[in-house]
Amino acid sequence: MQRTRQVTLWLQQVENLQKELDDIQNKGCKETQSKCLKGCCPKNCSSSYKLGKKVVKMQKQVDELVANGRCFADKNGIVALKLPSKSVEEMPLGETISLDKMVNDVWSCLEDENVGILGLYGMGGAGKTTLMKRIHNELGKRKHCFEVVLWVVVSKDLDTHKIMNDIRNRLGIKDEIWNGLSSDRRAAKIHEVLQKKKYVLMLDDLWERLELNKVGVENPKNDKYESKIVFTTRSRDVCLKCKLRRNLKWNVYWKKKHLICSVKELVKRRSSVMEKFEM
């Protein structure tokens, strides 16, 4: 089990407040020890007054934290999430040494705090899926900040129900919960779980624009790009329909929000071309 981000933040606030309270208590003890007139009157009235005001203010903060903490239980709040058995289920893959440079370029995008959506486009058989699988497996080996990696094969007929089902299986949403939900509620359930995580969603073989909200996924820009979406497509038009605007060549992409890569895997094929797009 792993604490949700909300609970982790709450615990950090409690810890910080505890340190402040300890500091005030120490100051209060010193004030008591330094009182004059047989302990009836503080030597520094101004200091004691300020200390008293701070105590009153912190009491309000304590009350707020206690109330927020009760919400986790009173409203059936989720305080921890069950983690998948493995952060990444490694996919079978042959030799891909020729992809090393491209993998490193894409990895730089995943690490970039200004990158949200990464699109890879090229003709069928160009090696897009191979590159995606390699990146997927690298997420199981390299250090990163993502809590879960989601892999979904989309294919020509866009099926939002299949996409949601693949995502919920990876997130561990049980059948008894899932089967009783409408399509909208399923999307809401996925969103409820994902908003508590940093994730990478990998969509392979996208043929048309996908409305992310229909499958419970939020645009990464709404979460300050802490999560990422990577997709492959045969059509550059799909990238453009995702409201991406052509901007700079790939070798200066890292200061931009979104990237589109044109991938040609082998030297025998046309040389690889990478183009960058931003929202």
Buried (B, 14 or more C-beta within 10 A) or exposed (E): EEBBBBBBEBEEBBEEBEEEBEEBEEBBEEBEEEBEEEEEEBEEEEBBEEBEEBEEEBEEBEEEBEEBBEEBEEEEBBBEBEEBEEEBEEEEEEEBEEBEEBBEBBBEBBEBEBBBBBBBBBBEEBBBBBBBBBBBBBBBEEEBEBBBBBBBBBEEEBEBEBBBBBBBEBBEBEEEEBEEBEEEEBBEBBBEBBBBBBBBBBBBBBBEBBEBEBBBBBBBEEBEBBBBBBBBBBBBEBBBEBEBEEBBEBEEBBEBBBBBBBBBBEEEBEEBEBBBBBB
